[in-house]
Every structure is written in structure tokens, then in C-alpha cells.
Amino acid sequence: MNSPVLPSNPSPEHWRVDAGTDSVAVLDIPGLNGRARVFDVDATLLVNVPADAEGAWLELTVEFDGQRQWHRRIPAHNPGQTDGLDYHQRLRLEAEQGVRVRAVAKFKGAQVRQLLLEAREDV
């Protein structure tokens, strides 16, 4: 019986979803037979802040498989420009383990310019 041969030096995985101006981004990283993997996971929220943005705020929540990992709400700064929130975490996936990463943006008095989720395998 033949069994699949995994490459000894597979290319590092890079998963990315740019939700643009949507307020939710979802990244599904499938399980992989044969080896554990470590990812650097980054979520970036960039908003446009109007010049008259008194009382404006922005919020970012990051979940792994439905479990909240991080949450932050801050007042919007830089009226007439942009403001943002960033999140970073290393994540280890065991062999055959996948994960769903979800970023949710909320805001008041500002507009989402970009919501980006990225996972780069560290090899």
C-alpha cells in the first residue's frame, strides 16, 4: 500500500483575507496531515475619521474558533485622517488541526477603510 509523501521542506503557508470596508473578516485555515504548524496571526482595522468626529470610537474583536481572544474599543483620534487598531498573536496548530479566525469591527462616527486578517506560517 502506498502512502502519501510529504515534502521535507514545504513552502510556508500564507493565508490572507481583505474584507475591505466590510465589518467582518473570516479566515479559515484547514488542518494539514502530518505536521504541526505555527502561525503569526495579524488583524488590522483602519478607519476614516471625519473632521467633525466628536464622540467617535472604533472597536476590534478577534476570535479563534468562536472563542474571543482579544477585544479593544478606543476613542477615534486624528479627526480628518485615519485611525486604527492592530492585533498580533502566535498560534500553534497541531497536525490535522484547523482554525477559523474571525475579526469583527464596530464603530461610531467613523467608517471602515480596511479590515485585514493575515496568518503567516513561521518555519
N, C-alpha and C positions, 0 to 999 in steps of 0.2 A: 504494500500500500504506500502510495506517495503522499508526502505531507508538504504543505507549502513552505518555501524557504523565504525567511525574512531577510532583507538586506542588512548587512552588518553595520553600515553607516547610512541609515535612511536620512533623507532630507528633513530638516526641521520643519514642523508644521507651523503654518501661519493662518489664523482664522480672523476674519475681519467683517464687520457689518457697519455700514454708514447709514444710519436711519435718516440722515438729512434733517429736515425740520419736524419730523415726527417726534412724539414724546416717549416712544417705547422702542428699544432695540433689543433683539433676541439673537443670541449666538449659540448654536448647537454644535458641540464638539463630540463626535461619535467615539465610542470605545474602539480600542485597537487591540487586536490579538497579539499576544506575545511580549509586550513590553510596557513598563510604566513610563509615564511622561510627566514633565514639569513644565508648566506654562507661566509666563508673566502675563497677567490679565490687566488690561487698562480700560477704563471708561472715561470718556471726556465729554463734558457738556459745555457748549459755548452758546451764549445768548446775546442778542442785541438789546441794549438798554436804552430806551428812549430818553431824550434830553429832559423831559418832564416826568421822570420815573420815581416820584416820591412814594415811598412805601413799597417799592418793587422788591421782589425776592426771587431766588431760584433754589431748586431742591433736586438732589440726585439720590436715588436709591439703587443699590446693586444687590442682586440675588443670585445665589448658586442653587440650582435645583429647587427653587421656590423658597429657600431659606435666606432671609435678609442677612447680608454680610456687612453692609455699610449704609449709612444714611446721613445726609447733611443738608441743612437748609441755612442759607446765608442771605443777608440783605444784598440787593444788587448795588454794585458800585460802578463808577465810570459812566455817569449819565452822558448819553450821546455816543457811546462807544460800545465795547463788548465786555462781558464778564464771564467767568466760567468756574467749573468745579472739575477736579480730576480725582480719580481713584486708581490705586495700583495694589495688586496682591499676587503673590506666587501661589500657584495651585498645583498640587500633585495629584495625578490620576493614576490609579493602579491599572494593570493590564486589563483590558476589556471594559474599563470604566469610562463612561461618557459623562458629560455635564451640559446643562442648559444654563447659560449666563444671561441674565435679563437686567437691563438698565431702564429705569423709569425716571423721566424728568417731569417736574412740576414747576410752575412759575406763576407769578402775579406781576403784572405791569412790565413784563419783558417778553421777548419772543425767541423761541429756539432757533438758533442759526445752524447748529450741528450737534448731533448725538452720535458718538462713535464708540464701538466696542471692539477690542482687539485682544487676541491671545497669541503670543509668540512662544513656541517651544524653546526651552533652554536645553541645549545639548552639549 
